[in-house]
């Protein structure tokens, strides 16, 4: 979570820098779109990592929990 927070701080600083320094509006929009895509990718990676960690903790629980989780994964 700390890395995501730091990434968001740097992303916001980069967006501000683009707003202040890029004078061509078309290029500015393209750069901001790329920055937004980077943010979306970072968010997706964070969500995937959180889900994997949660799944790992669930799998380490009781055999019944592992069985139920296996059934749910099999259906999905």
C-alpha positions as CSV (number, residue, x, y, z in Angstrom):
1,X,0.0,0.0,0.0
2,X,2.9,2.4,0.7
3,X,4.2,1.9,-2.8
4,X,0.8,2.7,-4.2
5,X,0.6,5.9,-2.1
6,X,4.1,7.0,-3.3
7,X,3.2,6.2,-6.9
8,X,0.1,8.4,-6.6
9,X,2.1,11.2,-5.2
10,X,4.6,11.0,-8.1
11,X,1.8,10.7,-10.6
12,X,0.1,13.8,-9.3
13,X,3.4,15.7,-9.4
14,X,4.0,14.6,-13.0
15,X,0.5,15.7,-14.0
16,X,1.1,19.1,-12.5
17,X,4.4,19.4,-14.3
18,X,2.8,18.5,-17.6
19,X,0.0,21.1,-17.0
20,X,2.6,23.8,-16.2
21,X,5.2,23.1,-18.9
22,X,3.5,21.6,-22.0
23,X,2.1,24.4,-24.1
24,X,0.6,22.4,-27.0
25,X,-2.9,21.3,-25.9
26,X,-2.9,18.1,-28.0
27,X,0.4,16.9,-26.7
28,X,-0.6,17.8,-23.2
29,X,-3.8,15.7,-23.5
30,X,-1.8,12.7,-24.9
31,X,0.7,12.9,-22.1
32,X,-2.0,13.2,-19.5
33,X,-3.8,10.2,-21.0
34,X,-0.6,8.1,-20.8
35,X,-0.2,9.2,-17.1
36,X,-3.8,8.2,-16.4
37,X,-3.2,4.8,-18.1
38,X,-0.2,4.3,-15.9
39,X,-2.3,5.1,-12.8
40,X,-5.0,2.6,-13.9
41,X,-2.4,-0.1,-14.5
42,X,-0.9,0.5,-11.1
43,X,-4.3,0.4,-9.5
44,X,-5.1,-2.9,-11.2
45,X,-1.8,-4.3,-10.1
46,X,-2.5,-3.3,-6.6
47,X,-6.0,-4.9,-6.7
48,X,-4.6,-8.1,-8.2
49,X,-1.9,-8.3,-5.5
50,X,-4.3,-7.7,-2.7
51,X,-6.6,-10.5,-4.1
52,X,-3.7,-12.9,-4.5
53,X,-2.6,-12.2,-0.9
54,X,-6.2,-12.7,0.4
55,X,-6.5,-15.9,-1.6
56,X,-3.2,-17.2,-0.2
57,X,-4.4,-16.5,3.4
58,X,-7.7,-18.3,2.7
59,X,-5.9,-21.3,1.2
60,X,-3.8,-21.7,4.3
61,X,-6.8,-22.1,6.5
62,X,-8.8,-25.3,7.3
63,X,-9.3,-28.1,4.8
64,X,-13.0,-27.1,4.6
65,X,-12.1,-23.6,3.5
66,X,-9.7,-25.0,0.9
67,X,-12.5,-27.3,-0.4
68,X,-15.0,-24.5,-0.6
69,X,-12.5,-22.3,-2.3
70,X,-11.7,-25.0,-4.8
71,X,-15.3,-25.5,-5.6
72,X,-15.8,-21.8,-6.2
73,X,-12.7,-21.6,-8.4
74,X,-13.9,-24.6,-10.3
75,X,-17.2,-22.9,-11.1
76,X,-15.5,-19.7,-12.1
